Amino acid sequence: MSNINPIIFFIDDEKHIRMANQQTLELAGFDVQSFNGAEKVLPLLSLEWNGAVVCDIKMPGMDGLTFLEKALQIDRDIPVILVTGHGDITMAVSAIQDGAYDFIEKPFAAEKLIDTVRRAVDKRALTLENRSLKLELEAQAVPGPRIIGRTPAMQKLRATIAQVSNAAADILVLGETGTGKELISRSLHEHSKRRDKNFVAINCGAVPESLIESELFGHESGAFTGANERRIGKFEHANGGTLFLDEIESMPMPVQVRLLRVLQERVVERLGSNTLIPLDMRVVAATKIDLKEASEAGQFRQDLLYRLNVVTLEVPPLRDRREDIPLLFHHFLLVANARYQMEAPLPSSHQIRTLLTHNWPGNVRELRNVAERYALLGESCGYDLEHLLHGTDDDQSEHPVSLPEQVDCFEKSIIEQVLQSHKGNIKETMSALGVPRKTLYDKMKKYGLDKSHFKE
């Protein structure tokens, strides 16, 4: 991820020149770091680095041309502006042909420096945006659900999914009801090499105990009364793909024993059969309770717990990721508008505050329900969000949010929405919000917003 606020590295071996030009650039709104030697700057550059370099050509030690060559080896698109004396013009022109962004001839006016640096920074930002867009398009080319949210917990969750998507280990997903555990499981499947095979989901709590073995393992004809024909179980159906076991805590103890064997040996035996069928699949189990406590209470097998939780993904409740609420609501509202061919307006600032302070006992599932109800029964029918929220759950206690928290949440959500509507375009966002560039960048830095994330 690139720095949100671009930074300028100014390199010159003369202290008074460094100090004067650093002040000039800072007064123009840039973040600046100055250096007396080029060697110190190279370790700070990377493919993700956001900014521009101003470097004198003639310096003791590493000169500007050598620095240019080494910097462009790190990233060919890093903008390097060379500062030249009158006798170095031919050299500077040659350097531009070799990849330098531009050169400034001494002595130069402050306006010339500022203009050149600003153009270089804008070019670098465009380069990084294009790279980010390319990666986003590549990610979007993979089918399947998207995990929406920019809070640290959700960023960490996405990163972990990317890291373990192709690992052989089975996975345990923890989270309250409605947090999106199946979405996480589907994302694991769709981002893995198993994506072309079946994703098979079964809710262990919704299948009667008398049928769950048959559902999971399958059966042969005549295996028990009523088994009139062979049935392929969920394990076999998921072979090559992913089996999602929701509410794993509801699985009866005898079935847990058989599940443990399947996980350990990767074979399944249909009821009424003596034939072992080899399996190549991943199992993702989900639960809303603490399985360790359940195992200590004798309600869940400890050996099965240890087999399942090699990798554990925790999905936070919505009340712990309140900053994602406006973005999620916006997404669900657009989906609902398209589904129902409605044109419900985006929520007002007062309505956003209502969303932020609600307790959300039903988590993301409740939020999606409210967005759909708002699309269908919103302002056109005289229903506001408060009325709709009061119709979703008996527990409607509001979360006590301090005034500074409300201000921050509101400010961040407004900036997010404007960035989203302008697809991360900083100039358009500045204009819409009526704030200068530096103020906008400072706010984005404060709230961890990166414009590249809005190029969707």
HELIX and SHEET records of a PDB file:
HELIX    1   1 LYS A   15  LEU A   27  1                                  13    
HELIX    2   2 ALA A   38  LYS A   40  5                                   3    
HELIX    3   3 LEU A   42  LEU A   44  5                                   3    
HELIX    4   4 GLY A   64  ILE A   74  1                                  11    
HELIX    5   5 HIS A   86  ASP A   88  5                                   3    
HELIX    6   6 ILE A   89  GLN A   97  1                                   9    
HELIX    7   7 ALA A  110  GLN A  140  1                                  31    
HELIX    8   8 PRO A  152  VAL A  164  1                                  13    
HELIX    9   9 LYS A  181  GLU A  190  1                                  10    
HELIX   10  10 GLU A  209  PHE A  217  1                                   9    
HELIX   11  11 LYS A  234  HIS A  237  1                                   4    
HELIX   12  12 ILE A  248  SER A  250  5                                   3    
HELIX   13  13 MET A  253  GLU A  265  1                                  13    
HELIX   14  14 LEU A  291  GLU A  296  1                                   6    
HELIX   15  15 GLN A  302  LEU A  308  1                                   7    
HELIX   16  16 LEU A  318  ASP A  320  5                                   3    
HELIX   17  17 ARG A  322  ASP A  324  5                                   3    
HELIX   18  18 ILE A  325  TYR A  340  1                                  16    
HELIX   19  19 SER A  349  THR A  357  1                                   9    
HELIX   20  20 ASN A  363  LEU A  377  1                                  15    
HELIX   21  21 GLU A  379  CYS A  381  5                                   3    
HELIX   22  22 LEU A  385  LEU A  389  1                                   5    
HELIX   23  23 LEU A  403  SER A  421  1                                  19    
HELIX   24  24 ILE A  426  LEU A  433  1                                   8    
HELIX   25  25 ARG A  437  TYR A  447  1                                  11    
HELIX   26  26 LYS A  451  PHE A  454  5                                   4    
SHEET    1   A 5 ASP A  31  PHE A  35  0                                        
SHEET    2   A 5 ILE A   7  ILE A  11  1                                        
SHEET    3   A 5 GLY A  51  ASP A  56  1                                        
SHEET    4   A 5 VAL A  80  THR A  84  1                                        
SHEET    5   A 5 ASP A 102  GLU A 105  1                                        
SHEET    1   B 5 PHE A 199  ASN A 203  0                                        
SHEET    2   B 5 THR A 242  ASP A 246  1                                        
SHEET    3   B 5 ARG A 282  THR A 287  1                                        
SHEET    4   B 5 ILE A 171  LEU A 174  1                                        
SHEET    5   B 5 VAL A 311  GLU A 314  1                                        
SHEET    1   C 2 VAL A 267  VAL A 268  0                                        
SHEET    2   C 2 ILE A 277  PRO A 278 -1                                        
END                                                                             
